[in-house]
Structures are given as structure tokens and as C-alpha cells.
Amino acid sequence: LDSAQASGSLIAFLIAIAHRGWIEARHGRLASAEGEFRAVLEPAREHQLTFMLPSLLWFATDVMAERPEAADLAAVAENVPLGPMAEVASGALLMDARARVRHATGDTPGAITDLRQAGEVFRVLQFRNPNAFSWRSALALMLGADDHDEALSLVKEELEDARHVGQPRGI
């Protein structure tokens, strides 16, 4: 944040604030995190930095999924057009965020579709660290009893990657 302020870079500043919001959310301080995300989304939209929206919204996933007061943020995520972005990392991040919000609000079939699509992109890009991309366990928890084998395969794969990375959170 200090570096962003010193350089005068709006993009670096927004990324730093988004990271601070994500850290707040990971510490369970969702109201504080929500304030951080609100502080970054408006300038990003005002300056038409639409390429940044998927990442900023992905950082806000926990807030959007767990705070009814953040329904307007979830609506922003829902209304970002994916287009060709659906096939790249930023699109996968947005689909991941949308899926978790959809599941939290009762649209599990939509969430499953989004996570499967995001997962395909993450696989192609070899984004395998479950500490950052835990889509497989999230999807496994959403799947019904008819998809038990798929769910089990997903969590085994994610656990294997978590052990390979060796960080306790993923394991």
C-alpha cells in the first residue's frame, strides 16, 4: 500500500486495498472487509478498469457469500459479462466467486455449473494450490449423493495437491 501510494498508481492502490480486504475476511472481520471492497469497486468502475473487476470480486467472495448486506456487491459480480474472459484466469476467478455466492443463496445447480467451468480453466492453467484455489472441495460439498464418486475424486485430488504444497490450510 505504501508503494502504491508513493508511486501514485491507482491500480496498485486498488490491488493493495483488495488484498487488505481479503486478509480482513480471512480473519473473520467481514464488516471491515466489506468496507475495503466497497472502497475499491467504485474507483475501478469509475475509471473503467473492468479487467480488474474479476480479481477484486474474487477477493470479496467470503463477504458476498456471508453478508446479506453485501448483496449489491454480489449483483456486481453477477453482472460482469464474461465473454471470452470465461476461458482465462480472471474469468475463472469470477466464476468461482459467483459459484460460491450462488450456492450461499440457494442456487446450487448454478453454482455447480460455474465451479465446473472455472475448474476446467484452473486445470488447463495448472492452478493446483488449494490454499489459493479450493474449487474442488467446494464443488464436492455441493454435489448431491448421485455424484458421490465425482466428489470423492475431487477431494482426493485436492488433498494430494495440498500435501504436495505442504501448507496446513489446504490439508
Secondary structure, 3 states (H helix, E strand, C coil): CHHHHHHCCHHHHHHHHHHHHHHHHHCCCHHHHHHHHHHHHHHHHHCCCHHHHHHHHHHCHHHHHHCHHHHHHHHHHHHCCCHHHHHCHHHHHHHHHHHHHHHHCCCHHHHHHHHHHHHHHHHHCCCCCCCCCCHHHHHHHHCCHHHHHHHHHHHHHHHHHHHHHCCCCCC
